[in-house]
Amino acid sequence: MTPLVLVVDDEANLRNALRSRLVAGGFRVAETESGAEAVAQVATVDVGVVILDLGLPDLSGVEVVRRVRAFSRVPIIVLSARDGEHAKIEALDLGADDYVTKPFSVDELLARIRAALRRAEPGATRPARLRVGRLVVDLGLRAVEVDGNGVRLTATEWALLELFVASPGRLLTRGQLIQGVWGSMHGSEASALRIYVSHLRRLIEEVPADPRHLLTETGAGYRLVGVEAAG
């Protein structure tokens, strides 16, 4: 069945523009300006992905994410104004899957929607061996090669790498990564995260100072792109 995209935004002009492009892109579209209505639709309709503005007239977008995540894993892509960094990060930490900053490219949003739907495909499994840049990771053997040579990772490096390859293309906030690796949130872990990301970049990237795969999303976190099955 053609995926249904639920657009939740209080700007009618934006909803209309997105509807036209989404329909042209092969999607079915539902829309609302109400956060409460959005939660109700996710609960009662087979929604494929939610496009969610954080500034709504009734519920905040953050509260919508909180309520939806209580019962659904539907992909949520947040639309965030440039001055809404704190709310954007809070929404991501509560379980939103991605974000696009206003003003945005509709083509980029469509690409993010397609990526979110691929990640959400029922029964989708990851290959045992994955390649990203110079690095090949064998998830079954918990082994890593760089340029064909075996490399030994520390337990912390492996835990961080595993989080990234488990969510290829998805933005992971600093809070999500710190919680996933260390299980707590302290200033020392925030500093350590930057160091360990730098370590992984030296393994993955041809030019670590100019990364093409392990990308920094300013003010939010990191995203691993270009992950593919390895032979």
N, C-alpha and C positions, 0 to 999 in steps of 0.2 A: 504494500500500500504506500502511496506517496506520503512522505513525512509531513506532519502538521507542525508549523511553526507558530507559536503563540507570541505575539508582539505586545509588550506591556509598556506603554509610554503615554504620558498625558499630552503630548504634542500631536494633534490630529494630522498636521501636514507631514510630519515624520512618519506616522503610521501609514498614511496613504502612499507615500513614496516607497516605503519598505514593502508594502503589499504588492505594488506593481512590479518591483524588481524580483521579489520572492516568487510570485506567480510565474513571471517570465523565466525564472530559474528552475521551475518544475516543482515547486512546493505548494502545498495547501497552507492557507494562512487564516488564523483567528487573531483578533485584536481586542484590547481593552485598555482603558486608562486607570483601572481600579486594581490595586494590589489584592484586595479581598477577592475580587472576581477572578483574578489570575490564579490564586490558590485553589479556588473552587473548580476552575476548569482543569487544572492539573489533576485534581482528585477524581474528576468524573469523565474526562475525555482523554483519549490516547494521544497525548501531546508528545511530539518527537524532540523538540528543543524549545526553550524559553528564551526570548530576547527581552531583557529586563532593564528598564531605566531605574536608577536609584531614587530619583525625585518624583514621587507619586502623590496625588492629593489626599489619599486616605492612609494607607500603610507605607512605611518607608520600604525601599527595595531590599534593604538589609533584613527587615522583618519578614518580607515575602520569602527570601531565601531560607530564613530560619524555619518558617512554617512548612514550606515545601519539603525541606530536607528531613522533616520529622516522619514523612511517609513515602517519599519518592526520590529516585536517583536520576530523574530526568535531567539532561544537560541544561545548564543555565549559563547564558552569556550576558554579562552585565554591560550596560551602556553607562559610562561614567563621564561627568564633566571634568575638566582639567583640575578644578579646585576641589574635587571630591575624593582626594587620595585616601583619607582615613576610612571613609565609608566603603570605598572600593576594596581596600585590603580586608576590612571586616567581613564584607560579603564573600570574598574569596576564602577566608579562613573558615567561614560557616559552611562552605561547600559549593559555592559557585565555581564553574569550570573554567571560565575565561572572561576576559573583558575587552572592550573596545572603547577608546576615549573619543568623546565628541569634540569637534566635528570629525567624522570618520569616513573612510572609503567604503561604499556599499560592496564593492568587489571583495575587499578584505573581509567584511562581515560575512559574506556568502561563503568564503573559503573557511572561515572559522566555524560556521554552521555545519558545513560538510565534514570537517574534521571531527567536530563533536559528535555527529551522528555515526561516523565510522567507529569512534571509540566506544559508543554505546550499543553497537550491534550485539544482539543476544547471541551467546555462544562463541563470540569471537575469542580466539586464543592467540597468544604471542608465540612466535617461533622460539625454539630453545636457544638459538644463536642469533644475536643481533649485532649489526654493524652501525657505528656512527663515527664519521670522520676516520681517524687512524685506529680507532679502537674496535675490537670485537669482544663481546661479552657472551659467555656461555652461562645461561641462567641455571641450567640443570647441574653443571659441574661447579658453579660459582667460580669460574675462571675467566681471566682477562688476558687478551693479547693486544699488543701495540706494534703495528707494522710487522705482524707475524711472529713476534717474540713474546713469550709468556711474561707477565708482570704480576708481582705480588702486591695486593692492596691490603691496607689495614682494615680492621673491622669497620671503622667509621667511614672510610672511603667507600667500601663496598656497600654499606647501608645507604649512603647518599646516592651512589650510582644506581642502585636498585630502585630507589624512589623515582629517579628521573626516567629510567627506561620503562618503568611500569606505567608512566603517563606521558608517552612521547607527544610532543607538540603542545602539551597542556602547561599553562602557567602554574607554577607551584610557588606559593608565597614563602617568605622567610619563616613565618610562623609554622606553616605546614611542614617545612623541611626540618626545622629545629625540633618540632614535636616528634616527627617521624624518626629522626636519628638519635636524639638525646632524651626525648620524653619529657622535656621541661623547657622553660623559656627564661633564660637569664642572659645578662649582658655578655658573659664570657662565651656562651654558645653562639650568640650573634656574631661575635668577632671570629670565632672558630669557623663558622659557616663560610665566611668569605675566603678564609685560608684554604679550606677543603675544596671549594669550588675552583679556586686557582689551581690546586693540585690536579683536579680532574681535567681542567682545560689543557694542562701540559700534556696529558695523555691523549686527549681527543683531537685537539686543534693543530693544524699545520702552523699557525701563527697564534699562539695563546693570547697575545695582546690585542689581536683583531679577530675575535671568535666568530665562527660561522655556524656553530652547532649549539654550544652551551651559552645561551644569550641572557644578558641582564635586562630585565624589565624595570626601568627606573622607578623607584618608589614602591615596588611591589615584590619582586622576587626574581625567579629564573625560569627559563623554558629550554628544553632540550629538543632540537629539531633535526631532521635528516636521519632519523632512525629507520633502518631497513633490515630485512631478513639477511642473514649471512649464510653462505653456502657451507 
